[in-house]
Amino acid sequence: MTEGNEPSGGGPTDAGAQRSGGSRGVEPDYRFTLANERTFLAWIRTALALVAGAVAVLHLVPLNWESGLRLAVGFALTGLAIVITVYAPLRWLRVQKAMRRDQALPMSALPVITAVGVALVCAVVLLGNYWS
Amino acid sequence: MQAERTLLAWQRTLIVLVAVALLYLRDPLLPGGVQTGGDPLNRLFPVLATLAALGGLIVHLRRRWRSTEHGLHDDRTGRPPAPVARPWAMVLVSAAACLLAVAAAVGAFAG
């Protein structure tokens, strides 16, 4: 969203209004749409990294942890990943609509949820290692 | 450049998706390097579904990239295409990642 303060192709354009997928407003500068798409993809990669961690904890790596602790960590990671995969496309759509209507971008709780969730998982992993 | 960077972001994401799917398919590690050699068929369905989605995404991205002159021109707007992939492709890649997450969680119960 921060790239290019002076769009070479102009700002919002009527040219793309017809392909706005039913949304009102005009299509924003293509660079902003592409930045929104890359942000969406970065969230999906974050979710996939969480899934990889969950697979390691739940299926791959032998851990001398309490069974409940292992499941709690694994389910927390998969839960976070599911929340992100559900929310990321909705977030993309909301941002896209806001840009089409020339409104301020909506805030999202997802970064906070992810940061707090990962911090909690890290704390539990530390406990798991010392409480095994 | 922006479209090319976005295409690279798609490619990175799809590569990570393949890596996670193959990680899920792998046998559990055991102490001493012993492998169970267990039957991974119960893990095969979500991986195959993910790979099928992946194939569709690759074909879609490839076709769209070529039809838009390597991300330079959209006939309808006369400008670079935005987004690089159609919105349904975003839903599909989200669904594939979600499927892997659900499979990992459910598989923990099934053993």
gemmi code that builds the backbone of each chain (N, CA, C; Angstrom):
import gemmi

chains = {
    "A": [
        ("MET", (0.799, -1.204, 0.000), (0.000, 0.000, 0.000), (0.832, 1.254, 0.000)),
        ("THR", (2.087, 1.136, 0.357), (2.890, 2.328, 0.506), (3.655, 2.664, -0.753)),
        ("GLU", (3.610, 1.767, -1.711), (4.456, 1.970, -2.875), (3.789, 2.890, -3.876)),
        ("GLY", (4.546, 3.874, -4.282), (4.063, 4.716, -5.354), (3.058, 5.738, -4.884)),
        ("ASN", (3.523, 6.924, -4.570), (2.592, 7.957, -4.154), (2.014, 8.705, -5.338)),
        ("GLU", (2.680, 8.600, -6.471), (2.202, 9.297, -7.646), (1.967, 8.281, -8.746)),
        ("PRO", (0.802, 7.712, -8.778), (0.526, 6.678, -9.757), (0.707, 7.189, -11.177)),
        ("SER", (1.469, 6.420, -11.945), (1.717, 6.857, -13.317), (0.447, 6.745, -14.152)),
        ("GLY", (-0.413, 5.803, -13.738), (-1.628, 5.620, -14.525), (-2.799, 6.396, -13.950)),
        ("GLY", (-2.515, 7.326, -13.053), (-3.590, 8.068, -12.435), (-4.117, 7.356, -11.217)),
        ("GLY", (-5.081, 7.930, -10.553), (-5.674, 7.332, -9.364), (-6.751, 6.367, -9.760)),
        ("PRO", (-7.834, 6.335, -8.993), (-8.932, 5.458, -9.340), (-9.414, 5.744, -10.754)),
        ("THR", (-9.806, 4.698, -11.420), (-10.204, 4.864, -12.808), (-11.560, 4.237, -13.070)),
        ("ASP", (-12.283, 4.820, -13.982), (-13.565, 4.252, -14.366), (-13.394, 3.025, -15.249)),
        ("ALA", (-12.180, 2.875, -15.794), (-11.970, 1.782, -16.738), (-12.218, 0.426, -16.110)),
        ("GLY", (-11.891, 0.304, -14.824), (-12.051, -0.988, -14.183), (-13.332, -1.123, -13.398)),
        ("ALA", (-14.190, -0.107, -13.477), (-15.398, -0.137, -12.658), (-16.285, -1.314, -13.015)),
        ("GLN", (-16.266, -1.713, -14.289), (-17.155, -2.788, -14.715), (-16.731, -4.135, -14.158)),
        ("ARG", (-15.492, -4.272, -13.743), (-15.033, -5.574, -13.248), (-14.882, -5.559, -11.735)),
        ("SER", (-15.664, -4.711, -11.095), (-15.502, -4.583, -9.655), (-16.248, -5.655, -8.880)),
        ("GLY", (-16.823, -6.617, -9.582), (-17.428, -7.749, -8.908), (-18.646, -7.383, -8.096)),
        ("GLY", (-19.404, -6.438, -8.561), (-20.631, -6.073, -7.878), (-20.445, -4.987, -6.844)),
        ("SER", (-19.208, -4.636, -6.548), (-18.971, -3.594, -5.562), (-19.156, -2.229, -6.191)),
        ("ARG", (-19.610, -1.311, -5.368), (-19.736, 0.051, -5.866), (-18.370, 0.714, -5.863)),
        ("GLY", (-18.317, 1.857, -6.542), (-17.064, 2.598, -6.587), (-16.286, 2.295, -7.832)),
        ("VAL", (-15.094, 2.861, -7.883), (-14.251, 2.686, -9.065), (-13.005, 1.904, -8.684)),
        ("GLU", (-12.443, 1.252, -9.700), (-11.267, 0.423, -9.463), (-10.087, 1.309, -9.024)),
        ("PRO", (-9.400, 0.953, -7.933), (-8.248, 1.763, -7.508), (-7.057, 1.552, -8.427)),
        ("ASP", (-6.026, 2.341, -8.217), (-4.791, 2.163, -8.971), (-4.329, 0.718, -8.855)),
        ("TYR", (-3.888, 0.151, -9.971), (-3.583, -1.281, -9.989), (-2.476, -1.657, -9.007)),
        ("ARG", (-1.576, -0.695, -8.716), (-0.475, -1.027, -7.799), (-0.986, -1.287, -6.392)),
        ("PHE", (-2.035, -0.596, -6.000), (-2.598, -0.811, -4.674), (-3.324, -2.157, -4.610)),
        ("THR", (-4.002, -2.487, -5.695), (-4.663, -3.798, -5.743), (-3.636, -4.925, -5.674)),
        ("LEU", (-2.523, -4.749, -6.383), (-1.478, -5.774, -6.352), (-0.832, -5.862, -4.974)),
        ("ALA", (-0.644, -4.724, -4.325), (-0.091, -4.739, -2.962), (-1.045, -5.454, -2.008)),
        ("ASN", (-2.344, -5.226, -2.179), (-3.346, -5.916, -1.366), (-3.269, -7.424, -1.601)),
        ("GLU", (-3.073, -7.805, -2.846), (-2.963, -9.237, -3.179), (-1.714, -9.852, -2.542)),
        ("ARG", (-0.604, -9.121, -2.551), (0.625, -9.651, -1.945), (0.480, -9.758, -0.434)),
        ("THR", (-0.252, -8.820, 0.159), (-0.494, -8.911, 1.608), (-1.315, -10.153, 1.933)),
        ("PHE", (-2.323, -10.408, 1.112), (-3.123, -11.623, 1.289), (-2.225, -12.866, 1.219)),
        ("LEU", (-1.343, -12.890, 0.224), (-0.464, -14.062, 0.065), (0.490, -14.200, 1.246)),
        ("ALA", (0.939, -13.079, 1.792), (1.822, -13.147, 2.962), (1.077, -13.756, 4.155)),
        ("TRP", (-0.210, -13.436, 4.294), (-0.999, -14.051, 5.376), (-1.142, -15.556, 5.157)),
        ("ILE", (-1.339, -15.949, 3.917), (-1.477, -17.384, 3.641), (-0.166, -18.106, 3.953)),
        ("ARG", (0.963, -17.488, 3.626), (2.247, -18.122, 3.959), (2.422, -18.211, 5.470)),
        ("THR", (1.948, -17.202, 6.182), (1.994, -17.262, 7.646), (1.166, -18.442, 8.161)),
        ("ALA", (-0.031, -18.604, 7.597), (-0.889, -19.727, 8.002), (-0.204, -21.055, 7.693)),
        ("LEU", (0.446, -21.141, 6.535), (1.115, -22.393, 6.167), (2.290, -22.684, 7.104)),
        ("ALA", (2.990, -21.647, 7.534), (4.077, -21.856, 8.494), (3.527, -22.392, 9.814)),
        ("LEU", (2.373, -21.880, 10.225), (1.747, -22.383, 11.455), (1.312, -23.836, 11.278)),
        ("VAL", (0.799, -24.177, 10.107), (0.405, -25.565, 9.847), (1.635, -26.479, 9.895)),
        ("ALA", (2.744, -25.999, 9.323), (3.975, -26.802, 9.360), (4.395, -27.059, 10.809)),
        ("GLY", (4.300, -26.042, 11.649), (4.618, -26.231, 13.065), (3.676, -27.215, 13.728)),
        ("ALA", (2.398, -27.121, 13.387), (1.416, -28.044, 13.967), (1.682, -29.480, 13.527)),
        ("VAL", (2.006, -29.664, 12.262), (2.306, -31.015, 11.766), (3.523, -31.579, 12.490)),
        ("ALA", (4.532, -30.726, 12.697), (5.728, -31.186, 13.404), (5.390, -31.617, 14.829)),
        ("VAL", (4.605, -30.803, 15.517), (4.282, -31.107, 16.921), (3.353, -32.306, 17.035)),
        ("LEU", (2.340, -32.359, 16.168), (1.307, -33.392, 16.308), (1.689, -34.725, 15.659)),
        ("HIS", (2.499, -34.682, 14.610), (2.693, -35.894, 13.814), (4.135, -36.343, 13.638)),
        ("LEU", (5.062, -35.420, 13.642), (6.401, -35.791, 13.185), (7.434, -35.969, 14.299)),
        ("VAL", (7.579, -34.940, 15.100), (8.710, -34.915, 16.032), (8.332, -35.607, 17.340)),
        ("PRO", (9.136, -36.578, 17.787), (8.853, -37.202, 19.077), (9.179, -36.248, 20.222)),
        ("LEU", (8.172, -35.951, 21.033), (8.345, -35.016, 22.145), (8.028, -35.723, 23.453)),
        ("ASN", (8.856, -35.478, 24.441), (8.608, -36.075, 25.757), (7.720, -35.161, 26.602)),
        ("TRP", (6.636, -34.729, 26.003), (5.722, -33.838, 26.684), (4.516, -34.630, 27.172)),
        ("GLU", (3.780, -33.983, 28.077), (2.455, -34.503, 28.409), (1.614, -34.499, 27.127)),
        ("SER", (0.779, -35.524, 26.979), (-0.025, -35.620, 25.758), (-0.930, -34.396, 25.586)),
        ("GLY", (-1.516, -33.957, 26.698), (-2.414, -32.798, 26.616), (-1.700, -31.535, 26.185)),
        ("LEU", (-0.465, -31.384, 26.641), (0.318, -30.204, 26.284), (0.630, -30.199, 24.791)),
        ("ARG", (1.010, -31.376, 24.305), (1.328, -31.497, 22.873), (0.090, -31.172, 22.026)),
        ("LEU", (-1.048, -31.730, 22.438), (-2.279, -31.459, 21.691), (-2.667, -29.984, 21.776)),
        ("ALA", (-2.456, -29.392, 22.949), (-2.811, -27.972, 23.101), (-1.996, -27.102, 22.162)),
        ("VAL", (-0.694, -27.385, 22.086), (0.168, -26.607, 21.184), (-0.241, -26.827, 19.731)),
        ("GLY", (-0.451, -28.096, 19.375), (-0.823, -28.410, 17.991), (-2.148, -27.781, 17.600)),
        ("PHE", (-3.128, -27.887, 18.484), (-4.442, -27.328, 18.159), (-4.419, -25.802, 18.152)),
        ("ALA", (-3.610, -25.220, 19.008), (-3.495, -23.756, 18.987), (-2.926, -23.289, 17.648)),
        ("LEU", (-1.907, -24.006, 17.175), (-1.302, -23.632, 15.892), (-2.277, -23.835, 14.731)),
        ("THR", (-2.963, -24.980, 14.725), (-3.921, -25.206, 13.632), (-5.103, -24.230, 13.740)),
        ("GLY", (-5.512, -23.931, 14.974), (-6.606, -22.976, 15.143), (-6.249, -21.601, 14.605)),
        ("LEU", (-5.042, -21.157, 14.921), (-4.593, -19.866, 14.391), (-4.549, -19.894, 12.862)),
        ("ALA", (-4.042, -21.004, 12.325), (-3.947, -21.116, 10.865), (-5.328, -21.070, 10.230)),
        ("ILE", (-6.299, -21.755, 10.840), (-7.655, -21.762, 10.276), (-8.263, -20.358, 10.329)),
        ("VAL", (-8.066, -19.674, 11.450), (-8.591, -18.301, 11.560), (-8.001, -17.417, 10.457)),
        ("ILE", (-6.708, -17.567, 10.237), (-6.061, -16.730, 9.213), (-6.572, -17.069, 7.823)),
        ("THR", (-6.702, -18.378, 7.522), (-7.135, -18.751, 6.167), (-8.576, -18.336, 5.900)),
        ("VAL", (-9.389, -18.280, 6.947), (-10.776, -17.829, 6.748), (-10.819, -16.307, 6.622)),
        ("TYR", (-10.016, -15.648, 7.427), (-10.104, -14.195, 7.506), (-9.353, -13.501, 6.357)),
        ("ALA", (-8.288, -14.102, 5.865), (-7.443, -13.424, 4.868), (-8.214, -13.028, 3.603)),
        ("PRO", (-9.006, -13.932, 2.988), (-9.740, -13.486, 1.800), (-10.794, -12.434, 2.109)),
        ("LEU", (-11.410, -12.540, 3.308), (-12.395, -11.520, 3.688), (-11.726, -10.169, 3.865)),
        ("ARG", (-10.539, -10.214, 4.445), (-9.769, -8.982, 4.645), (-9.384, -8.374, 3.284)),
        ("TRP", (-8.961, -9.232, 2.361), (-8.614, -8.742, 1.017), (-9.812, -8.027, 0.403)),
        ("LEU", (-10.985, -8.656, 0.531), (-12.191, -8.092, -0.064), (-12.575, -6.768, 0.601)),
        ("ARG", (-12.480, -6.718, 1.913), (-12.837, -5.483, 2.623), (-11.908, -4.334, 2.239)),
        ("VAL", (-10.615, -4.631, 2.143), (-9.650, -3.595, 1.749), (-9.924, -3.142, 0.323)),
        ("GLN", (-10.232, -4.117, -0.536), (-10.497, -3.790, -1.934), (-11.723, -2.875, -2.050)),
        ("LYS", (-12.769, -3.211, -1.288), (-13.972, -2.389, -1.323), (-13.697, -0.984, -0.789)),
        ("ALA", (-12.912, -0.914, 0.292), (-12.590, 0.409, 0.852), (-11.819, 1.256, -0.158)),
        ("MET", (-10.904, 0.624, -0.866), (-10.131, 1.381, -1.859), (-11.016, 1.821, -3.010)),
        ("ARG", (-11.952, 0.961, -3.404), (-12.858, 1.334, -4.497), (-13.725, 2.535, -4.133)),
        ("ARG", (-14.075, 2.602, -2.853), (-14.948, 3.698, -2.409), (-14.151, 4.878, -1.865)),
        ("ASP", (-12.827, 4.795, -1.997), (-11.951, 5.878, -1.532), (-12.144, 6.149, -0.037)),
        ("GLN", (-12.311, 5.079, 0.718), (-12.470, 5.202, 2.162), (-11.169, 4.812, 2.851)),
        ("ALA", (-11.117, 5.122, 4.170), (-9.946, 4.695, 4.947), (-9.924, 3.166, 5.033)),
        ("LEU", (-8.726, 2.606, 5.063), (-8.629, 1.147, 5.129), (-9.107, 0.660, 6.492)),
        ("PRO", (-9.871, -0.432, 6.508), (-10.379, -0.944, 7.789), (-9.260, -1.525, 8.636)),
        ("MET", (-9.401, -1.346, 9.941), (-8.435, -1.949, 10.853), (-8.699, -3.451, 10.949)),
        ("SER", (-7.670, -4.179, 11.347), (-7.812, -5.616, 11.478), (-7.216, -6.077, 12.803)),
        ("ALA", (-7.921, -7.003, 13.456), (-7.416, -7.546, 14.720), (-6.482, -8.731, 14.478)),
        ("LEU", (-6.365, -9.139, 13.231), (-5.603, -10.350, 12.937), (-4.134, -10.284, 13.356)),
        ("PRO", (-3.415, -9.176, 13.116), (-2.013, -9.133, 13.566), (-1.880, -9.318, 15.072)),
        ("VAL", (-2.778, -8.706, 15.830), (-2.721, -8.842, 17.290), (-3.039, -10.279, 17.701)),
        ("ILE", (-4.084, -10.840, 17.092), (-4.466, -12.226, 17.411), (-3.299, -13.165, 17.117)),
        ("THR", (-2.672, -12.988, 15.966), (-1.565, -13.861, 15.584), (-0.383, -13.696, 16.535)),
        ("ALA", (-0.050, -12.442, 16.838), (1.106, -12.202, 17.712), (0.874, -12.782, 19.110)),
        ("VAL", (-0.301, -12.530, 19.670), (-0.602, -13.051, 21.009), (-0.643, -14.573, 20.982)),
        ("GLY", (-1.268, -15.135, 19.957), (-1.356, -16.602, 19.848), (0.015, -17.244, 19.751)),
        ("VAL", (0.874, -16.696, 18.911), (2.216, -17.277, 18.763), (3.018, -17.107, 20.052)),
        ("ALA", (2.857, -15.960, 20.724), (3.564, -15.754, 21.998), (3.116, -16.777, 23.039)),
        ("LEU", (1.818, -17.037, 23.101), (1.311, -18.038, 24.042), (1.854, -19.424, 23.717)),
        ("VAL", (1.871, -19.754, 22.434), (2.399, -21.062, 22.026), (3.873, -21.182, 22.424)),
        ("CYS", (4.634, -20.108, 22.208), (6.050, -20.131, 22.594), (6.194, -20.364, 24.094)),
        ("ALA", (5.339, -19.709, 24.872), (5.402, -19.887, 26.330), (5.087, -21.333, 26.712)),
        ("VAL", (4.082, -21.909, 26.078), (3.712, -23.290, 26.382), (4.821, -24.255, 25.947)),
        ("VAL", (5.455, -23.956, 24.822), (6.560, -24.811, 24.374), (7.699, -24.783, 25.387)),
        ("LEU", (7.998, -23.586, 25.902), (9.036, -23.490, 26.937), (8.649, -24.307, 28.162)),
        ("LEU", (7.389, -24.168, 28.586), (6.920, -24.949, 29.730), (7.011, -26.442, 29.439)),
        ("GLY", (6.652, -26.810, 28.218), (6.686, -28.231, 27.844), (8.083, -28.804, 27.934)),
        ("ASN", (9.073, -28.004, 27.572), (10.442, -28.497, 27.618), (10.953, -28.653, 29.043)),
        ("TYR", (10.505, -27.763, 29.930), (10.996, -27.835, 31.310), (10.135, -28.715, 32.196)),
        ("TRP", (8.910, -29.017, 31.723), (7.967, -29.814, 32.506), (7.794, -31.220, 31.959)),
        ("SER", (8.688, -31.632, 31.139), (8.522, -32.949, 30.517), (8.811, -34.060, 31.523)),
    ],
    "B": [
        ("MET", (6.603, -4.331, -13.100), (7.366, -4.805, -11.943), (6.435, -5.264, -10.823)),
        ("GLN", (5.380, -4.480, -10.567), (4.457, -4.830, -9.480), (3.781, -6.162, -9.769)),
        ("ALA", (3.350, -6.339, -11.006), (2.685, -7.595, -11.350), (3.663, -8.762, -11.236)),
        ("GLU", (4.911, -8.530, -11.640), (5.913, -9.593, -11.572), (6.196, -9.976, -10.111)),
        ("ARG", (6.290, -8.978, -9.264), (6.512, -9.260, -7.838), (5.338, -10.034, -7.253)),
        ("THR", (4.148, -9.699, -7.689), (2.970, -10.409, -7.185), (2.959, -11.848, -7.675)),
        ("LEU", (3.370, -12.038, -8.930), (3.459, -13.416, -9.437), (4.486, -14.218, -8.632)),
        ("LEU", (5.609, -13.583, -8.302), (6.625, -14.275, -7.494), (6.071, -14.613, -6.107)),
        ("ALA", (5.264, -13.709, -5.560), (4.640, -13.987, -4.260), (3.711, -15.191, -4.366)),
        ("TRP", (2.975, -15.274, -5.474), (2.142, -16.457, -5.701), (2.993, -17.715, -5.763)),
        ("GLN", (4.092, -17.638, -6.504), (4.940, -18.830, -6.650), (5.522, -19.251, -5.310)),
        ("ARG", (5.969, -18.293, -4.519), (6.492, -18.635, -3.187), (5.420, -19.307, -2.349)),
        ("THR", (4.222, -18.773, -2.415), (3.132, -19.340, -1.613), (2.821, -20.764, -2.046)),
        ("LEU", (2.787, -20.996, -3.348), (2.478, -22.343, -3.835), (3.595, -23.325, -3.478)),
        ("ILE", (4.833, -22.851, -3.504), (5.956, -23.722, -3.117), (5.833, -24.104, -1.639)),
        ("VAL", (5.492, -23.135, -0.802), (5.315, -23.424, 0.626), (4.163, -24.402, 0.823)),
        ("LEU", (3.117, -24.245, 0.020), (1.964, -25.154, 0.114), (2.392, -26.588, -0.203)),
        ("VAL", (3.190, -26.755, -1.244), (3.692, -28.093, -1.589), (4.542, -28.646, -0.451)),
        ("ALA", (5.427, -27.811, 0.087), (6.326, -28.268, 1.154), (5.539, -28.724, 2.379)),
        ("VAL", (4.511, -27.968, 2.750), (3.724, -28.337, 3.928), (2.927, -29.614, 3.652)),
        ("ALA", (2.395, -29.744, 2.432), (1.643, -30.960, 2.091), (2.550, -32.183, 2.169)),
        ("LEU", (3.766, -32.068, 1.653), (4.694, -33.202, 1.702), (5.158, -33.474, 3.134)),
        ("LEU", (5.291, -32.424, 3.923), (5.653, -32.592, 5.335), (4.570, -33.381, 6.070)),
        ("TYR", (3.316, -33.075, 5.730), (2.203, -33.776, 6.376), (2.181, -35.247, 5.963)),
        ("LEU", (2.624, -35.526, 4.746), (2.596, -36.901, 4.232), (3.704, -37.762, 4.818)),
        ("ARG", (4.712, -37.130, 5.382), (5.904, -37.856, 5.823), (5.614, -38.713, 7.052)),
        ("ASP", (6.357, -39.815, 7.161), (6.225, -40.684, 8.330), (6.750, -39.981, 9.569)),
        ("PRO", (6.173, -40.309, 10.728), (6.693, -39.709, 11.974), (8.142, -40.097, 12.232)),
        ("LEU", (8.874, -39.179, 12.793), (10.256, -39.470, 13.174), (10.250, -40.197, 14.511)),
        ("LEU", (11.118, -41.181, 14.647), (11.219, -41.887, 15.919), (12.647, -41.815, 16.419)),
        ("PRO", (12.858, -41.932, 17.727), (14.222, -41.894, 18.257), (15.069, -43.003, 17.644)),
        ("GLY", (16.302, -42.676, 17.373), (17.201, -43.664, 16.779), (17.104, -43.725, 15.274)),
        ("GLY", (16.323, -42.823, 14.702), (16.226, -42.787, 13.255), (15.353, -43.865, 12.665)),
        ("VAL", (14.618, -44.592, 13.517), (13.766, -45.663, 13.011), (12.493, -45.056, 12.430)),
        ("GLN", (12.095, -45.543, 11.283), (10.854, -45.091, 10.663), (9.791, -46.150, 10.841)),
        ("THR", (8.575, -45.710, 11.043), (7.497, -46.680, 11.242), (7.142, -47.399, 9.960)),
        ("GLY", (7.262, -46.683, 8.849), (6.832, -47.267, 7.592), (5.338, -47.496, 7.562)),
        ("GLY", (4.649, -46.805, 8.429), (3.209, -46.983, 8.549), (2.474, -46.574, 7.284)),
        ("ASP", (1.241, -47.001, 7.209), (0.441, -46.725, 6.033), (0.016, -45.254, 6.028)),
        ("PRO", (0.466, -44.485, 5.059), (0.120, -43.055, 5.056), (-1.160, -42.769, 4.267)),
        ("LEU", (-1.971, -43.813, 3.986), (-3.138, -43.604, 3.133), (-4.138, -42.634, 3.762)),
        ("ASN", (-4.234, -42.665, 5.097), (-5.174, -41.751, 5.746), (-4.746, -40.300, 5.596)),
        ("ARG", (-3.469, -40.093, 5.276), (-2.986, -38.722, 5.073), (-2.987, -38.337, 3.603)),
        ("LEU", (-3.300, -39.333, 2.762), (-3.153, -39.091, 1.324), (-4.248, -38.180, 0.773)),
        ("PHE", (-5.496, -38.323, 1.286), (-6.604, -37.569, 0.700), (-6.408, -36.054, 0.796)),
        ("PRO", (-6.108, -35.528, 1.995), (-5.921, -34.063, 2.032), (-4.748, -33.587, 1.183)),
        ("VAL", (-3.716, -34.428, 1.086), (-2.557, -34.025, 0.282), (-2.926, -34.018, -1.202)),
        ("LEU", (-3.668, -35.050, -1.635), (-4.076, -35.084, -3.043), (-5.018, -33.930, -3.368)),
        ("ALA", (-5.932, -33.633, -2.435), (-6.839, -32.504, -2.662), (-6.057, -31.197, -2.761)),
        ("THR", (-5.058, -31.068, -1.902), (-4.230, -29.855, -1.946), (-3.463, -29.762, -3.260)),
        ("LEU", (-2.903, -30.902, -3.687), (-2.135, -30.882, -4.935), (-3.039, -30.626, -6.141)),
        ("ALA", (-4.284, -31.113, -6.078), (-5.229, -30.832, -7.170), (-5.529, -29.338, -7.240)),
        ("ALA", (-5.767, -28.744, -6.075), (-5.999, -27.297, -6.039), (-4.783, -26.555, -6.564)),
        ("LEU", (-3.622, -27.056, -6.187), (-2.370, -26.440, -6.618), (-2.229, -26.467, -8.137)),
        ("GLY", (-2.564, -27.610, -8.722), (-2.496, -27.729, -10.181), (-3.417, -26.721, -10.858)),
        ("GLY", (-4.646, -26.604, -10.334), (-5.583, -25.629, -10.895), (-5.059, -24.212, -10.793)),
        ("LEU", (-4.443, -23.913, -9.662), (-3.906, -22.564, -9.465), (-2.758, -22.275, -10.426)),
        ("ILE", (-1.898, -23.273, -10.608), (-0.749, -23.068, -11.508), (-1.233, -22.829, -12.935)),
        ("VAL", (-2.209, -23.636, -13.372), (-2.743, -23.474, -14.730), (-3.381, -22.090, -14.882)),
        ("HIS", (-4.162, -21.708, -13.883), (-4.835, -20.403, -13.940), (-3.820, -19.261, -14.018)),
        ("LEU", (-2.816, -19.330, -13.133), (-1.820, -18.254, -13.118), (-1.059, -18.201, -14.432)),
        ("ARG", (-0.705, -19.370, -14.943), (0.070, -19.429, -16.190), (-0.723, -18.842, -17.357)),
        ("ARG", (-2.003, -19.270, -17.447), (-2.835, -18.786, -18.551), (-3.051, -17.274, -18.458)),
        ("ARG", (-3.331, -16.832, -17.248), (-3.613, -15.394, -17.074), (-2.364, -14.564, -17.331)),
        ("TRP", (-1.218, -15.102, -16.898), (0.040, -14.377, -17.108), (0.339, -14.234, -18.597)),
        ("ARG", (0.082, -15.312, -19.347), (0.353, -15.256, -20.787), (-0.662, -14.388, -21.510)),
        ("SER", (-1.937, -14.479, -21.084), (-2.975, -13.704, -21.788), (-2.852, -12.213, -21.509)),
        ("THR", (-2.166, -11.866, -20.449), (-2.010, -10.443, -20.131), (-0.613, -9.934, -20.498)),
        ("GLU", (0.010, -10.631, -21.440), (1.344, -10.226, -21.923), (2.306, -10.086, -20.755)),
        ("HIS", (2.425, -11.156, -19.998), (3.334, -11.224, -18.846), (3.032, -10.132, -17.813)),
        ("GLY", (1.762, -9.975, -17.544), (1.349, -9.046, -16.503), (1.439, -7.588, -16.882)),
        ("LEU", (1.426, -7.305, -18.176), (1.607, -5.912, -18.603), (0.333, -5.253, -19.102)),
        ("HIS", (-0.627, -6.073, -19.576), (-1.750, -5.451, -20.260), (-3.028, -6.252, -20.057)),
        ("ASP", (-4.054, -5.579, -19.562), (-5.380, -6.176, -19.455), (-6.253, -5.515, -20.516)),
        ("ASP", (-6.854, -6.336, -21.381), (-7.625, -5.780, -22.499), (-8.756, -4.871, -22.035)),
        ("ARG", (-9.338, -5.212, -20.887), (-10.512, -4.454, -20.440), (-10.149, -3.081, -19.895)),
        ("THR", (-8.961, -2.969, -19.349), (-8.600, -1.683, -18.735), (-7.469, -0.982, -19.479)),
        ("GLY", (-6.713, -1.737, -20.258), (-5.555, -1.151, -20.930), (-4.380, -0.941, -20.008)),
        ("ARG", (-4.493, -1.456, -18.780), (-3.425, -1.290, -17.789), (-3.001, -2.663, -17.308)),
        ("PRO", (-1.948, -2.750, -16.489), (-1.572, -4.065, -15.960), (-2.739, -4.694, -15.203)),
        ("PRO", (-2.862, -6.016, -15.285), (-3.997, -6.674, -14.646), (-3.895, -6.618, -13.136)),
        ("ALA", (-5.005, -6.339, -12.520), (-5.038, -6.344, -11.062), (-6.385, -6.912, -10.632)),
        ("PRO", (-6.382, -7.924, -9.805), (-5.223, -8.636, -9.284), (-4.618, -9.583, -10.323)),
        ("VAL", (-3.448, -10.152, -9.986), (-2.784, -11.072, -10.920), (-3.627, -12.322, -11.107)),
        ("ALA", (-4.165, -12.852, -10.004), (-5.057, -14.007, -10.073), (-6.479, -13.544, -9.797)),
        ("ARG", (-7.436, -14.322, -10.256), (-8.841, -14.006, -10.004), (-9.156, -14.224, -8.521)),
        ("PRO", (-10.179, -13.550, -8.012), (-10.533, -13.745, -6.594), (-10.814, -15.196, -6.216)),
        ("TRP", (-11.359, -15.993, -7.136), (-11.626, -17.386, -6.773), (-10.327, -18.129, -6.493)),
        ("ALA", (-9.230, -17.717, -7.112), (-7.946, -18.372, -6.846), (-7.502, -18.084, -5.405)),
        ("MET", (-7.814, -16.899, -4.917), (-7.463, -16.581, -3.525), (-8.274, -17.435, -2.559)),
        ("VAL", (-9.546, -17.613, -2.886), (-10.385, -18.467, -2.037), (-9.859, -19.899, -2.078)),
        ("LEU", (-9.445, -20.340, -3.259), (-8.968, -21.722, -3.399), (-7.680, -21.958, -2.606)),
        ("VAL", (-6.738, -21.035, -2.677), (-5.483, -21.235, -1.943), (-5.734, -21.151, -0.435)),
        ("SER", (-6.682, -20.321, -0.033), (-7.046, -20.271, 1.388), (-7.671, -21.594, 1.820)),
        ("ALA", (-8.550, -22.126, 0.978), (-9.217, -23.387, 1.311), (-8.214, -24.528, 1.401)),
        ("ALA", (-7.222, -24.530, 0.511), (-6.220, -25.593, 0.535), (-5.402, -25.535, 1.826)),
        ("ALA", (-5.010, -24.331, 2.224), (-4.252, -24.192, 3.477), (-5.121, -24.578, 4.670)),
        ("CYS", (-6.397, -24.206, 4.615), (-7.323, -24.531, 5.706), (-7.523, -26.046, 5.784)),
        ("LEU", (-7.614, -26.698, 4.631), (-7.787, -28.155, 4.606), (-6.612, -28.852, 5.278)),
        ("LEU", (-5.401, -28.376, 4.990), (-4.223, -28.986, 5.614), (-4.240, -28.792, 7.125)),
        ("ALA", (-4.665, -27.599, 7.561), (-4.728, -27.331, 9.009), (-5.744, -28.242, 9.684)),
        ("VAL", (-6.918, -28.384, 9.057), (-7.957, -29.246, 9.628), (-7.487, -30.699, 9.640)),
        ("ALA", (-6.848, -31.129, 8.552), (-6.375, -32.512, 8.474), (-5.331, -32.789, 9.557)),
        ("ALA", (-4.457, -31.816, 9.805), (-3.436, -32.007, 10.845), (-4.085, -32.137, 12.219)),
        ("ALA", (-5.122, -31.329, 12.468), (-5.797, -31.384, 13.766), (-6.591, -32.675, 13.919)),
        ("VAL", (-7.355, -33.031, 12.893), (-8.176, -34.247, 12.974), (-7.283, -35.487, 13.038)),
        ("GLY", (-6.198, -35.457, 12.279), (-5.278, -36.591, 12.275), (-4.653, -36.861, 13.633)),
        ("ALA", (-4.534, -35.822, 14.453), (-3.978, -36.000, 15.795), (-4.919, -36.853, 16.653)),
        ("PHE", (-6.222, -36.721, 16.418), (-7.200, -37.540, 17.140), (-7.175, -38.976, 16.621)),
        ("ALA", (-7.101, -39.083, 15.281), (-7.158, -40.407, 14.670), (-5.884, -41.198, 14.940)),
        ("GLY", (-4.815, -40.494, 15.288), (-3.549, -41.167, 15.528), (-2.821, -41.366, 14.242)),
    ],
}
model = gemmi.Model(1)
for chain_id, residues in chains.items():
    chain = gemmi.Chain(chain_id)
    for i, (resn, *xyz) in enumerate(residues, 1):
        res = gemmi.Residue()
        res.name, res.seqid = resn, gemmi.SeqId(i, " ")
        for name, pos in zip(("N", "CA", "C"), xyz):
            atom = gemmi.Atom()
            atom.name, atom.element = name, gemmi.Element(name[0])
            atom.pos, atom.b_iso = gemmi.Position(*pos), 0.0
            res.add_atom(atom)
        chain.add_residue(res)
    model.add_chain(chain)
structure = gemmi.Structure()
structure.add_model(model)
structure.setup_entities()
